[in-house]
């Protein structure tokens, strides 16, 4: 650029340097001309505009409760909301906002909506849904919303019917604290900051108990060890809400926990008041929909007397009483229409309801009588029925007065457990209770839509009550679902669900520790208008639906004889003293015990297994009901069952209609009925097999037919020998006349030889001649009559024996173990070789040794190991005994041990079997039979052996003579080899 300027103006290159200084006002290059710059050209360029820093008006409060530092922040985010607060505890942060609709309210109720949401970003996880975003509210979110709603609703002023919405969301979570209680306290602080009229603040606290010690604000890890999960909400001096899940905590301990929780919850109040003083708004004047005194007096004069007549007549039922009250309302309406009183007509339903409430409460307080004529502590008539629908896993009907519920139990595999995606708590739930309240239960018309907050809340309350008595997951790994269908409702349907659910669980055979029952307690109080304190009250046991509507509280308490398992307290006034709440525990216990006594009369212990032929199908007591079985297998066997990419598993499910669930080391099958279950088990047994029991019945397929019998594949590919003598009770000349290749048979396992080869019998499953019945059932173990010893001939030994010998290796690597039974008392002994066969084996072995032997220094030939023939021999220096195992029966034979001293003998008793026969074991054997080349010896306990004569050895043995032998080694196939200790 400078060279271009020089070419345009040659004088520029000759200017002194100081004349080009800009401070002197000398223009450098401008359109190729030299000159002085103007003043505007000397001013620097204006700076680029920079955004100013916004200062946020943030208010913050910090305080400590139960060794936890808690913070309240406002003014940083959600500044347009009527009230917004972030409550933090450790690294868990919860935002709660409130807003109220503008305009006049034209309704007669408070439309309060509480939405609680846990988004997965709070724990750094992307949702595992197809759209990868959160969908409809989950059950936990609905329950947390109810937990916030219940304590704040009673504190809105009477007549305030403007729409209010509370939205609470978890911003971050470290998994240590449950955000539900934090959201409730944040909502209270947000309402205090807003201009919405509200009678707060409130404090909400969680209490746990480990080893008898109460813990304030327990972590999730501590809650998993706690036998109490108490959530308590209150104002400065009154209780607003209680929610309890416990493991049979006594009333005394619960009383202590409540009295500890109140002062701790009050600690939340002062920080909220200070925060509202810093950043709160002035409360706005909202229009309240109140009934004028003139209207209330006019309606009372017209309706009070006939309403009192209806409520004093105990003969009225629920619907008859309702029809009579509707008729009274219509009469009052006609009277007001005649007077053209439009103001009173607008609030007529609310005014009549106020008069009804006044009449009922006055009669209970003054006279101690209730709407249906019961005493204050009297429980309605009960009806219990277990096993109402035998084809189901479990079922029951429970009625208390006009309230009736039908409960059913369905068992599933562990894989059927509900998967949870909450940011805290367990990842799955194996026990579920689903409560349903159809419109017909109150004779109304309606439609079913999605999850209902009330149904979710009532179902969870009953679920918590029953969870305390379920067996541990290690003992009972199945998934359990209870369906509670409300058939008729007149109060306390959730507590009826607890009672019906407990009976249905026992009907299903689930080993509950004991029954659980629930009852609802109500309160009717008289308040001093000047002070607002309660001057008189009555506690009602087992309240009706009308008493719930017209009373002050609904206190639901469920538990066993030992203690309380769940509680839910909802109130209508702005708080009830804690002393009255604790006083309600005693009448609730008395009513609960009455209900438990009636339930025990119907079913006291869980049903047991009736189907004796299928011992693997546990916890299902009805033969035609859906079935459930759990089997144990090795992981290799499970892989064979599942197949590549689960092909075999899906094929079995499609063919049978059953559901198969596979977990680590176990297989769970859920079938519709007994026939489907047997079909699935047959397929499973054929693929992977099951535990082999002597006397058990198995289905197999004939793979080959030989002269001496047939080989059968069964139990997941295992091989067994069906000997010709085991084909029929009648003599069989040819094996092919009875069985053929590919034929499917039901066979009994009658034994196993020393090498693990399995012996099968067909005739054991057939009726004996002259008998019309056959008691052999698959899976059973019938006794087998002892038969005489039979030695197999040499001609029956073929190359198929090599195939049989591999069975021992296959069995040793299998999951199944042969049951140890007394073979000598139940099945014929299993003999492998006769003496003639042994002679042939010795000739073959001698030929091999002569061909391969080497000469020792002393001139004797040194034998080498022979691997040919049926009996492989090891190098020996003395005479040998080839032992044969016939069974594993324990005997009291006397063994003698020698230490090289001929004069010293030690006698002892032991069991003769391959397991305890070791090298060096010395025992006494009897001569059983004398052959040309040796002796057949009886070793006792079902063991046979053979002693081979050596050259120049005496052979004057006598049958029955005792000789001493010593086990010197074992052959290549595990057959014991013994030597003679001293010649006779």
Steps between C-alpha positions, in 0.01 A plus 500: 500500500787737577662434162175587325486835687856577406433441134192723514684778681881493467542788753360285777811292509715811561292646793667511839368243733386746769271677248296185456405484865130496544507711819620790289192481289683402185295287263692196382331361190156612393395458135866534400525854643699641788352738751388561858218291660187662644403480869231235434754287324732522799234355745531127563229258378213441753530173698272203421191496727539256790197345685470612857514253791159410643497489874260234633321573821568168673383413848640203684451325832714225651418281798579156637265215589616157609867569413397597143564849362193625313481808279204702366566718191270730306540769235755319283278295268128487419464871580163536325332235715277624778734325737812294431745341744797266462558277801836325522636225721851383417507473119125445460312809381123529455314791338139572595283766338142614560256699289132597534245563227364851460132589487199404705448140608166350402521167680443356846833323555872578498658390168848442639738311271840374612740369234824339612755393239830317510684545171791274430747783445496544876713188533690537171306237305324508163150349517480146371183562299458491123475880481776540760289737705273478801140398439191481717541533877622184668346352813769644723446847357127475569567384855744784566242742364244364748755531779530873424128554446373344822666736753458828307133462394340549847679837547331683213224728633140382486329622185825541305414323174755651261706256301846445650780301342812374673786365288794334671794357310833349599792697358780274623526192716791322663283199585548545874179684587143435389385826336132459595528658846727772362241582234226533764706747704598693186131527407419641842772763460377587147144552627634725773677715238195524272200731526263202537315494835622199694522413869856366503786441536526125562788268574541149363750256647599136446587273794663156483599247763795262502559263791245686710660843444310773315679677214401843368517555124644152430679434173378240252761253626382550856137458394581159351609389849223681686184333629315833489441756227298782655412821314347761728360844407381765742454866580641650815258321733283266290540190287409514132608171344658166597626230266662185643652181367630273773591144588250428775587792725307517824257779581723613785806534277299679232373747759862572598597550136215745437587706807863514384401598147288803595773724652739405220246594234433833671863595432404553133256780585723787616733498193193521274365797693835679475521429126146634448594817690794554262343421164131424554205672331207663669200269515240583239133545572328211325124471482374227732185304418327503835143415591323798653352465845155581362514220244637250749229586753221472240622161374551378855142587595368309197725191509635438851201314644448258207877440474517414870210257455693318229821477702326376815344206315764219490287292263610712207767353279758703312295552185166527680649771720640677195164494322325641808755784524464577129125524546550749784730708279237509225235613750724785617571595139129528419446718807781736399374516142160608629672784686716584196812486717764472228790557739404203716435278198859551379649359819220257588705173476775646716249636751313168531832318549590746778170427676554124467846533648365701791225246579724190486783650704266634769332161542834318531640749752187537713345153482790271402301339216612464145314513170442122483421466872837349602694587811809715455743205534290238320623327185253423220402135429773304321496241224811308393542243224828351377539304177201659331637411155691169527658523156694812598824496696323662793177688556282635777193711569492732798199703611466747785148632512409607147864532396613201295823421314613209288873427520691267269865391511713418198852360530764557237861434429772726643531658156141624527598749770413862427795707383526840666676804357487730801811692596503340845396163632528146367510433124211250507201398706396137541177561696225708345147583616270661247185658639203564271191707584247452216199737477248222553624457858308817591229458234633772273585529134858579401787400280843360571792724407867437580649510845278649767677677786253372756526139379880515497506642852257246647679211330839610628368531854374141494821387329713645779279332759547152352866536404609466862379138531621365165783243514851623410598500134763230559230263629226613261643647177173513308322811382159552661216715373180568693198644323245665724166558329259710704156342458314738731620806688375648824824610659846353568544307174879527534490332841267234363761444230760429768278236660398340171855508368633321808248217463565470127875469561444216744257337258778506240728312737741789555662452842390818678613536858146594606190685388486877451179698556415867463240734642415866461447731799312829475462811713213737567593811697336814634709815462478819704432773240682770699828315560492229231591230752323165527283492809338158445549206264403140433714224341315270259615146420438361148348808341243504222547692179259767625686529831823541303340781297341680795774431758836661569745225409556161339765315699581169326702254710606151389703240682529155656448387856860597574498854363427756231617459141353811330315823580344779299347804666298759306320786671258774398544777762819703527671253729415264788695483829749214514357376832169419331680323217690277743180430690349347184760219495336305784145467354657418163689208661184361659311515172792345312514202736128433447553489125806275532300253709238474226763461227669220696171313511492495119867423427772499763801347326611500136371219284750224435583308184225250416646364178740240637594374155670827409718592796683766302190717464508697821266759647208401274241297686239435231553231238313681220630845583788675325830341587841632591825309531860594574783268399873526569749446218857584418564793271618261227171312517306826486693605191399175331140564596489859374674421174666749266343844554224338707358298210423184698348693788266695272407184313397326821297804606320510165428127497375474857369847585707508819742773604859413580730724701872432531721646770840408639482130574120468500216450255147615585199378301151648518226292336124535470420158641647166602496354149695791352751484784561129445550563128759770568680290761516212254669723243737646758590157631574377150730795422689550824382212715430500869634340814518125456341301780504124532138403473411810300302473178647661188398521137760403244549400137660173390820578307630146429390139551745222590467130582529563871281809517449851367670832556266788584563874485319689776528788742667754278710274280622251759532129411369204694489123445168319491603137553303220342407374845335834577276512194205304632379282784475219245806341332617685188674312221592795282539863605370629165164335569440740789676826408624664182729788413325836538234367734415719801479320834435581862775329697606471861856554613588192705865560567843620400818301476841596636590684180180706502316302232124523552277194500139541390197276534181485296332222692516704823255745343267226376230332710591157624306204366164483676507867599270755335671813627837662455619725773814618324466869422764718339710660769397251772733256674316170563671215685663231287500141615841341546587247233774237496845580372542439129839479334512627143641270235808578294295517181306800635813714503549696177648818373196683637665470841748762393208734438364415843834563667490859382182550698690521824694798373181662373328450832796634694479828307123524528302701746311204628606266776372149546301461817673270747274203574541152641538305179543163663161540664310658213646399162697204359878531540681630190764246396740585220701178433467128553791271580512375141533855377783559744677192371475627145627840612797342674596306188487818293701693754761223527551495123552873499748484785702224337531707183612818676670385821860565596729278706596611849853455643381199694384328189128561562296670236365841596140544385395822333162672517243360259229732366329238285204291597215584734713508814815714457766384742765697684855388588476256788741298711250288690179319424211731424128514580275677255217645702154554368241732656147371521358777722579745774320335789650565840597192691647417835782280365812487714819636352842423630804727463852362521817695568743228385481324836343157450405476865315836515153552352255791529136434426256776403161542330455706181292527185635308203469716191719642229506830684661368819709224337851644475844371415635317804156410637511149648188291532379146538334335200321168464550249222179513301591274207810302393599521132785350294711814495391669815239568764182704507497679835218649702629822656173579675272796456409404145859494372645212297858441399710239332840370605729362224731212587873541449748231398584238769243648735287276718145461379338306779242766583156412638172679425419727797859521613619842616816648355671835555545738208636848454403764242820573310389721209219598265471419132485759225121500514481534875459129588672418833787247485597313818775255591509203732647584840576149627444170322295240675 
